[in-house]
Amino acid sequence: MASEKTKKPSEMNPEDLPDVRAFQDEFTRGFLQSTEEIKPGYYPFFSGTEKYEMDFPEGGIIDKRAYSLEEKRFEAIAISDKINSSLLRVNYYSFIDSPSAAMKTLEKRLNMELNFAKTEMEYHDIYTAPFQYDDGTYGYVASLIGKEKNGEIQIVYSAECNKSKTPCIETKKKNQKIMMDWIKSVKFN
């Protein structure tokens, strides 16, 4: 029998799990690999395709109704993060188009032109672009393309600026850093 230290959160007694939103949801718990934080407020996540991993926010839950998995070829995840008041949409594709095709797909999803910047990582390239709608919704889109032909991950990370709570400029700056740090946590396997 596995010791409590080596058990996955989905195998543990819910009363023994950290008291954070991510572990309170049974469906989300199935993707989390450990109760040990990777960094403050984030836990290790492993995709249903087993093709990528990422840091998962403690305030996040995966919408079971919006989740889609087609063997190892495709996966769509919607994560709502209550702490950062954000929504993350992550799509994994086993096939790879060109970076320009991926960027065009993201522009169509958001119905706007985007100005992408490329960041080279060790095993993949990240193409990111900020966006903002007139209603106050803002965020980043990203396309991560594996250098070893191991797929593409498209991300739309969005939040809203509620002017009645905090000045929008301060909120946006803080959230944009959180968004970029999180995007950089995604890694292909």
PyRosetta script that sets phi, psi and omega in degrees:
from pyrosetta import init, pose_from_sequence

init()
pose = pose_from_sequence("MASEKTKKPSEMNPEDLPDVRAFQDEFTRGFLQSTEEIKPGYYPFFSGTEKYEMDFPEGGIIDKRAYSLEEKRFEAIAISDKINSSLLRVNYYSFIDSPSAAMKTLEKRLNMELNFAKTEMEYHDIYTAPFQYDDGTYGYVASLIGKEKNGEIQIVYSAECNKSKTPCIETKKKNQKIMMDWIKSVKFN")
pose.set_psi(1, 136.8)
pose.set_omega(1, -178.1)
pose.set_phi(2, -70.0)
pose.set_psi(2, 141.5)
pose.set_omega(2, 176.7)
pose.set_phi(3, -73.2)
pose.set_psi(3, 162.6)
pose.set_omega(3, -180.0)
pose.set_phi(4, -58.0)
pose.set_psi(4, -30.8)
pose.set_omega(4, -179.3)
pose.set_phi(5, -68.6)
pose.set_psi(5, -33.9)
pose.set_omega(5, -175.5)
pose.set_phi(6, -97.5)
pose.set_psi(6, -7.3)
pose.set_omega(6, 178.8)
pose.set_phi(7, -71.4)
pose.set_psi(7, 145.4)
pose.set_omega(7, 172.1)
pose.set_phi(8, -75.8)
pose.set_psi(8, 153.1)
pose.set_omega(8, 179.7)
pose.set_phi(9, -54.7)
pose.set_psi(9, -33.5)
pose.set_omega(9, -180.0)
pose.set_phi(10, -67.4)
pose.set_psi(10, -18.3)
pose.set_omega(10, -179.4)
pose.set_phi(11, -96.9)
pose.set_psi(11, -5.9)
pose.set_omega(11, -175.0)
pose.set_phi(12, -93.2)
pose.set_psi(12, 161.2)
pose.set_omega(12, 173.1)
pose.set_phi(13, -67.6)
pose.set_psi(13, 126.5)
pose.set_omega(13, -178.6)
pose.set_phi(14, -53.9)
pose.set_psi(14, -28.1)
pose.set_omega(14, 179.2)
pose.set_phi(15, -69.2)
pose.set_psi(15, -20.0)
pose.set_omega(15, -179.0)
pose.set_phi(16, -92.7)
pose.set_psi(16, 0.7)
pose.set_omega(16, -177.1)
pose.set_phi(17, -88.9)
pose.set_psi(17, 158.1)
pose.set_omega(17, 175.7)
pose.set_phi(18, -56.7)
pose.set_psi(18, 145.1)
pose.set_omega(18, -178.2)
pose.set_phi(19, -84.8)
pose.set_psi(19, 65.3)
pose.set_omega(19, 177.8)
pose.set_phi(20, -131.0)
pose.set_psi(20, 156.7)
pose.set_omega(20, -174.1)
pose.set_phi(21, -54.6)
pose.set_psi(21, -41.2)
pose.set_omega(21, -176.4)
pose.set_phi(22, -58.5)
pose.set_psi(22, -36.2)
pose.set_omega(22, -178.1)
pose.set_phi(23, -87.3)
pose.set_psi(23, -12.9)
pose.set_omega(23, 179.6)
pose.set_phi(24, -79.0)
pose.set_psi(24, -19.0)
pose.set_omega(24, -179.3)
pose.set_phi(25, -96.8)
pose.set_psi(25, 119.1)
pose.set_omega(25, -175.3)
pose.set_phi(26, -61.2)
pose.set_psi(26, -41.5)
pose.set_omega(26, -178.8)
pose.set_phi(27, -64.1)
pose.set_psi(27, -46.8)
pose.set_omega(27, 179.3)
pose.set_phi(28, -61.3)
pose.set_psi(28, -42.5)
pose.set_omega(28, -178.4)
pose.set_phi(29, -55.6)
pose.set_psi(29, -30.4)
pose.set_omega(29, 180.0)
pose.set_phi(30, -64.4)
pose.set_psi(30, -19.0)
pose.set_omega(30, 179.7)
pose.set_phi(31, -97.7)
pose.set_psi(31, -17.2)
pose.set_omega(31, -176.3)
pose.set_phi(32, -82.3)
pose.set_psi(32, 137.6)
pose.set_omega(32, -171.2)
pose.set_phi(33, -98.6)
pose.set_psi(33, -16.8)
pose.set_omega(33, -175.5)
pose.set_phi(34, -160.1)
pose.set_psi(34, 157.0)
pose.set_omega(34, 173.8)
pose.set_phi(35, -91.5)
pose.set_psi(35, -0.4)
pose.set_omega(35, 177.6)
pose.set_phi(36, -87.1)
pose.set_psi(36, 129.3)
pose.set_omega(36, 178.6)
pose.set_phi(37, -67.3)
pose.set_psi(37, 140.4)
pose.set_omega(37, 173.1)
pose.set_phi(38, -76.6)
pose.set_psi(38, -42.0)
pose.set_omega(38, 173.7)
pose.set_phi(39, -150.3)
pose.set_psi(39, 164.6)
pose.set_omega(39, -175.6)
pose.set_phi(40, -51.9)
pose.set_psi(40, 122.5)
pose.set_omega(40, 176.4)
pose.set_phi(41, 86.0)
pose.set_psi(41, 5.3)
pose.set_omega(41, -177.6)
pose.set_phi(42, -134.6)
pose.set_psi(42, 141.9)
pose.set_omega(42, -178.7)
pose.set_phi(43, -123.5)
pose.set_psi(43, 154.9)
pose.set_omega(43, -178.4)
pose.set_phi(44, -70.9)
pose.set_psi(44, 129.8)
pose.set_omega(44, -179.7)
pose.set_phi(45, -116.7)
pose.set_psi(45, 139.8)
pose.set_omega(45, 176.9)
pose.set_phi(46, -127.5)
pose.set_psi(46, 127.9)
pose.set_omega(46, -173.7)
pose.set_phi(47, -69.4)
pose.set_psi(47, 158.4)
pose.set_omega(47, 176.6)
pose.set_phi(48, -65.0)
pose.set_psi(48, -25.3)
pose.set_omega(48, 176.7)
pose.set_phi(49, -80.3)
pose.set_psi(49, -14.7)
pose.set_omega(49, -174.4)
pose.set_phi(50, 65.3)
pose.set_psi(50, 21.0)
pose.set_omega(50, -176.9)
pose.set_phi(51, -100.4)
pose.set_psi(51, -13.6)
pose.set_omega(51, 179.2)
pose.set_phi(52, -154.5)
pose.set_psi(52, 162.0)
pose.set_omega(52, 176.7)
pose.set_phi(53, -136.7)
pose.set_psi(53, 163.5)
pose.set_omega(53, -179.4)
pose.set_phi(54, -163.4)
pose.set_psi(54, 169.6)
pose.set_omega(54, 173.1)
pose.set_phi(55, -80.0)
pose.set_psi(55, 134.0)
pose.set_omega(55, -178.6)
pose.set_phi(56, -112.4)
pose.set_psi(56, 128.5)
pose.set_omega(56, -176.6)
pose.set_phi(57, -69.8)
pose.set_psi(57, 138.3)
pose.set_omega(57, -178.1)
pose.set_phi(58, -60.5)
pose.set_psi(58, -26.2)
pose.set_omega(58, 179.7)
pose.set_phi(59, -90.2)
pose.set_psi(59, 5.1)
pose.set_omega(59, -175.0)
pose.set_phi(60, -95.2)
pose.set_psi(60, 150.4)
pose.set_omega(60, 168.6)
pose.set_phi(61, -137.5)
pose.set_psi(61, 150.5)
pose.set_omega(61, 178.7)
pose.set_phi(62, -91.9)
pose.set_psi(62, 129.5)
pose.set_omega(62, 177.6)
pose.set_phi(63, -74.6)
pose.set_psi(63, 107.1)
pose.set_omega(63, -176.6)
pose.set_phi(64, -59.8)
pose.set_psi(64, -37.2)
pose.set_omega(64, -178.6)
pose.set_phi(65, -69.5)
pose.set_psi(65, -26.3)
pose.set_omega(65, -178.8)
pose.set_phi(66, -94.7)
pose.set_psi(66, -2.1)
pose.set_omega(66, -178.1)
pose.set_phi(67, -79.8)
pose.set_psi(67, 137.4)
pose.set_omega(67, 178.7)
pose.set_phi(68, -140.0)
pose.set_psi(68, 135.2)
pose.set_omega(68, 179.2)
pose.set_phi(69, -138.2)
pose.set_psi(69, 125.2)
pose.set_omega(69, 175.0)
pose.set_phi(70, -118.8)
pose.set_psi(70, 90.4)
pose.set_omega(70, -177.2)
pose.set_phi(71, 47.4)
pose.set_psi(71, -128.1)
pose.set_omega(71, -179.6)
pose.set_phi(72, -104.0)
pose.set_psi(72, 8.8)
pose.set_omega(72, -174.2)
pose.set_phi(73, -89.2)
pose.set_psi(73, -33.5)
pose.set_omega(73, -172.7)
pose.set_phi(74, -151.9)
pose.set_psi(74, 143.8)
pose.set_omega(74, 174.5)
pose.set_phi(75, -149.1)
pose.set_psi(75, 135.5)
pose.set_omega(75, 176.1)
pose.set_phi(76, -125.5)
pose.set_psi(76, 128.8)
pose.set_omega(76, -177.8)
pose.set_phi(77, -130.2)
pose.set_psi(77, 136.7)
pose.set_omega(77, 171.5)
pose.set_phi(78, -117.7)
pose.set_psi(78, 123.3)
pose.set_omega(78, -177.7)
pose.set_phi(79, -118.2)
pose.set_psi(79, 124.6)
pose.set_omega(79, 172.8)
pose.set_phi(80, -102.5)
pose.set_psi(80, 128.4)
pose.set_omega(80, -178.8)
pose.set_phi(81, -111.2)
pose.set_psi(81, 104.3)
pose.set_omega(81, -176.0)
pose.set_phi(82, -66.7)
pose.set_psi(82, -37.0)
pose.set_omega(82, -177.1)
pose.set_phi(83, -64.4)
pose.set_psi(83, -45.9)
pose.set_omega(83, -178.7)
pose.set_phi(84, -95.3)
pose.set_psi(84, 8.1)
pose.set_omega(84, -179.3)
pose.set_phi(85, 46.5)
pose.set_psi(85, 51.9)
pose.set_omega(85, -175.9)
pose.set_phi(86, -133.5)
pose.set_psi(86, 163.8)
pose.set_omega(86, 176.8)
pose.set_phi(87, -126.5)
pose.set_psi(87, 130.7)
pose.set_omega(87, 178.9)
pose.set_phi(88, -117.6)
pose.set_psi(88, 128.9)
pose.set_omega(88, 174.0)
pose.set_phi(89, -116.6)
pose.set_psi(89, 122.4)
pose.set_omega(89, -177.0)
pose.set_phi(90, -122.3)
pose.set_psi(90, 123.5)
pose.set_omega(90, 176.2)
pose.set_phi(91, -120.9)
pose.set_psi(91, 128.2)
pose.set_omega(91, 175.4)
pose.set_phi(92, -107.1)
pose.set_psi(92, 135.4)
pose.set_omega(92, 176.0)
pose.set_phi(93, -125.5)
pose.set_psi(93, 130.7)
pose.set_omega(93, 179.5)
pose.set_phi(94, -74.7)
pose.set_psi(94, -23.9)
pose.set_omega(94, 178.3)
pose.set_phi(95, -92.2)
pose.set_psi(95, 157.6)
pose.set_omega(95, -177.7)
pose.set_phi(96, -125.8)
pose.set_psi(96, 127.4)
pose.set_omega(96, 168.0)
pose.set_phi(97, -94.5)
pose.set_psi(97, -174.2)
pose.set_omega(97, 176.7)
pose.set_phi(98, -73.3)
pose.set_psi(98, 157.4)
pose.set_omega(98, 175.5)
pose.set_phi(99, -54.8)
pose.set_psi(99, -38.4)
pose.set_omega(99, -178.9)
pose.set_phi(100, -65.9)
pose.set_psi(100, -37.2)
pose.set_omega(100, 177.0)
pose.set_phi(101, -66.1)
pose.set_psi(101, -39.5)
pose.set_omega(101, 178.5)
pose.set_phi(102, -63.2)
pose.set_psi(102, -42.4)
pose.set_omega(102, 179.9)
pose.set_phi(103, -66.1)
pose.set_psi(103, -39.1)
pose.set_omega(103, 177.5)
pose.set_phi(104, -63.6)
pose.set_psi(104, -39.2)
pose.set_omega(104, 177.7)
pose.set_phi(105, -60.6)
pose.set_psi(105, -44.2)
pose.set_omega(105, 179.4)
pose.set_phi(106, -66.1)
pose.set_psi(106, -38.4)
pose.set_omega(106, 177.1)
pose.set_phi(107, -62.3)
pose.set_psi(107, -39.5)
pose.set_omega(107, 178.2)
pose.set_phi(108, -67.0)
pose.set_psi(108, -40.2)
pose.set_omega(108, 179.0)
pose.set_phi(109, -60.4)
pose.set_psi(109, -38.4)
pose.set_omega(109, -178.5)
pose.set_phi(110, -93.5)
pose.set_psi(110, -8.5)
pose.set_omega(110, 179.9)
pose.set_phi(111, 58.5)
pose.set_psi(111, 46.2)
pose.set_omega(111, 177.3)
pose.set_phi(112, -160.9)
pose.set_psi(112, 157.7)
pose.set_omega(112, 173.4)
pose.set_phi(113, -78.3)
pose.set_psi(113, 142.7)
pose.set_omega(113, -177.7)
pose.set_phi(114, -127.1)
pose.set_psi(114, 151.8)
pose.set_omega(114, 179.2)
pose.set_phi(115, -108.7)
pose.set_psi(115, 98.0)
pose.set_omega(115, -174.6)
pose.set_phi(116, -84.2)
pose.set_psi(116, 144.4)
pose.set_omega(116, 172.4)
pose.set_phi(117, -119.2)
pose.set_psi(117, 142.5)
pose.set_omega(117, -178.9)
pose.set_phi(118, -100.7)
pose.set_psi(118, 133.6)
pose.set_omega(118, 173.7)
pose.set_phi(119, -122.1)
pose.set_psi(119, 123.3)
pose.set_omega(119, 179.1)
pose.set_phi(120, -90.9)
pose.set_psi(120, 124.5)
pose.set_omega(120, 175.4)
pose.set_phi(121, -108.5)
pose.set_psi(121, 175.8)
pose.set_omega(121, -176.7)
pose.set_phi(122, -61.7)
pose.set_psi(122, -45.5)
pose.set_omega(122, -173.5)
pose.set_phi(123, -112.8)
pose.set_psi(123, -4.2)
pose.set_omega(123, 178.7)
pose.set_phi(124, -156.4)
pose.set_psi(124, 162.5)
pose.set_omega(124, 174.3)
pose.set_phi(125, -106.5)
pose.set_psi(125, 144.3)
pose.set_omega(125, 179.1)
pose.set_phi(126, -116.8)
pose.set_psi(126, 127.3)
pose.set_omega(126, 174.9)
pose.set_phi(127, -110.8)
pose.set_psi(127, 115.2)
pose.set_omega(127, -176.9)
pose.set_phi(128, -122.1)
pose.set_psi(128, 153.0)
pose.set_omega(128, 175.7)
pose.set_phi(129, -150.4)
pose.set_psi(129, 135.4)
pose.set_omega(129, 174.0)
pose.set_phi(130, -78.6)
pose.set_psi(130, 157.3)
pose.set_omega(130, 174.3)
pose.set_phi(131, -145.4)
pose.set_psi(131, 159.5)
pose.set_omega(131, 175.7)
pose.set_phi(132, -153.3)
pose.set_psi(132, 136.1)
pose.set_omega(132, 175.0)
pose.set_phi(133, -103.0)
pose.set_psi(133, 161.6)
pose.set_omega(133, -179.9)
pose.set_phi(134, -63.2)
pose.set_psi(134, -24.9)
pose.set_omega(134, -177.6)
pose.set_phi(135, -79.3)
pose.set_psi(135, 1.2)
pose.set_omega(135, 179.8)
pose.set_phi(136, 100.5)
pose.set_psi(136, -8.7)
pose.set_omega(136, 176.2)
pose.set_phi(137, -72.6)
pose.set_psi(137, 133.1)
pose.set_omega(137, -179.3)
pose.set_phi(138, -145.7)
pose.set_psi(138, 170.1)
pose.set_omega(138, 176.5)
pose.set_phi(139, 163.1)
pose.set_psi(139, -155.3)
pose.set_omega(139, 179.5)
pose.set_phi(140, -130.6)
pose.set_psi(140, 147.5)
pose.set_omega(140, 166.6)
pose.set_phi(141, -113.8)
pose.set_psi(141, 152.2)
pose.set_omega(141, 179.7)
pose.set_phi(142, -147.7)
pose.set_psi(142, 147.1)
pose.set_omega(142, 170.5)
pose.set_phi(143, -124.6)
pose.set_psi(143, 120.0)
pose.set_omega(143, 176.9)
pose.set_phi(144, -105.8)
pose.set_psi(144, 121.3)
pose.set_omega(144, -177.7)
pose.set_phi(145, -118.3)
pose.set_psi(145, 119.8)
pose.set_omega(145, -178.2)
pose.set_phi(146, -67.0)
pose.set_psi(146, 138.1)
pose.set_omega(146, 179.4)
pose.set_phi(147, -75.5)
pose.set_psi(147, -18.2)
pose.set_omega(147, -178.6)
pose.set_phi(148, -103.4)
pose.set_psi(148, 29.0)
pose.set_omega(148, 178.3)
pose.set_phi(149, 56.0)
pose.set_psi(149, 37.9)
pose.set_omega(149, -178.0)
pose.set_phi(150, -102.6)
pose.set_psi(150, 20.0)
pose.set_omega(150, 172.4)
pose.set_phi(151, 116.4)
pose.set_psi(151, -176.2)
pose.set_omega(151, 178.4)
pose.set_phi(152, -135.1)
pose.set_psi(152, 142.9)
pose.set_omega(152, 175.1)
pose.set_phi(153, -121.5)
pose.set_psi(153, 124.8)
pose.set_omega(153, 175.7)
pose.set_phi(154, -107.5)
pose.set_psi(154, 134.8)
pose.set_omega(154, -176.6)
pose.set_phi(155, -128.6)
pose.set_psi(155, 135.7)
pose.set_omega(155, 167.9)
pose.set_phi(156, -123.1)
pose.set_psi(156, 114.9)
pose.set_omega(156, -177.2)
pose.set_phi(157, -115.1)
pose.set_psi(157, 112.8)
pose.set_omega(157, -174.5)
pose.set_phi(158, -129.4)
pose.set_psi(158, 155.0)
pose.set_omega(158, 177.1)
pose.set_phi(159, -146.5)
pose.set_psi(159, 169.1)
pose.set_omega(159, 177.7)
pose.set_phi(160, -119.4)
pose.set_psi(160, 147.6)
pose.set_omega(160, 176.9)
pose.set_phi(161, -102.6)
pose.set_psi(161, 111.6)
pose.set_omega(161, 178.3)
pose.set_phi(162, -95.5)
pose.set_psi(162, 103.3)
pose.set_omega(162, -173.7)
pose.set_phi(163, -60.1)
pose.set_psi(163, -22.8)
pose.set_omega(163, -177.7)
pose.set_phi(164, -76.4)
pose.set_psi(164, -18.2)
pose.set_omega(164, -177.4)
pose.set_phi(165, -90.7)
pose.set_psi(165, -63.0)
pose.set_omega(165, -175.4)
pose.set_phi(166, -136.9)
pose.set_psi(166, 150.9)
pose.set_omega(166, 174.8)
pose.set_phi(167, -54.9)
pose.set_psi(167, 131.7)
pose.set_omega(167, -173.8)
pose.set_phi(168, -59.5)
pose.set_psi(168, -37.6)
pose.set_omega(168, -176.7)
pose.set_phi(169, -61.7)
pose.set_psi(169, -45.0)
pose.set_omega(169, 179.4)
pose.set_phi(170, -64.1)
pose.set_psi(170, -44.9)
pose.set_omega(170, -179.8)
pose.set_phi(171, -61.6)
pose.set_psi(171, -45.5)
pose.set_omega(171, -179.2)
pose.set_phi(172, -61.6)
pose.set_psi(172, -45.5)
pose.set_omega(172, -179.7)
pose.set_phi(173, -58.9)
pose.set_psi(173, -47.7)
pose.set_omega(173, -179.3)
pose.set_phi(174, -61.6)
pose.set_psi(174, -48.7)
pose.set_omega(174, -177.7)
pose.set_phi(175, -67.4)
pose.set_psi(175, -34.9)
pose.set_omega(175, 179.5)
pose.set_phi(176, -64.1)
pose.set_psi(176, -37.6)
pose.set_omega(176, 176.6)
pose.set_phi(177, -66.2)
pose.set_psi(177, -44.0)
pose.set_omega(177, 177.7)
pose.set_phi(178, -59.1)
pose.set_psi(178, -44.5)
pose.set_omega(178, -178.9)
pose.set_phi(179, -61.1)
pose.set_psi(179, -48.7)
pose.set_omega(179, -178.1)
pose.set_phi(180, -65.7)
pose.set_psi(180, -41.7)
pose.set_omega(180, 177.7)
pose.set_phi(181, -60.8)
pose.set_psi(181, -41.6)
pose.set_omega(181, -179.8)
pose.set_phi(182, -66.5)
pose.set_psi(182, -44.8)
pose.set_omega(182, 179.2)
pose.set_phi(183, -56.6)
pose.set_psi(183, -40.1)
pose.set_omega(183, -179.9)
pose.set_phi(184, -70.5)
pose.set_psi(184, -13.8)
pose.set_omega(184, 179.1)
pose.set_phi(185, -79.6)
pose.set_psi(185, -15.7)
pose.set_omega(185, -177.5)
pose.set_phi(186, -74.1)
pose.set_psi(186, 130.0)
pose.set_omega(186, -177.7)
pose.set_phi(187, -135.6)
pose.set_psi(187, 139.4)
pose.set_omega(187, 174.4)
pose.set_phi(188, -76.6)
pose.set_psi(188, 150.7)
pose.set_omega(188, 175.1)
pose.set_phi(189, -105.5)
pose.dump_pdb("model.pdb")
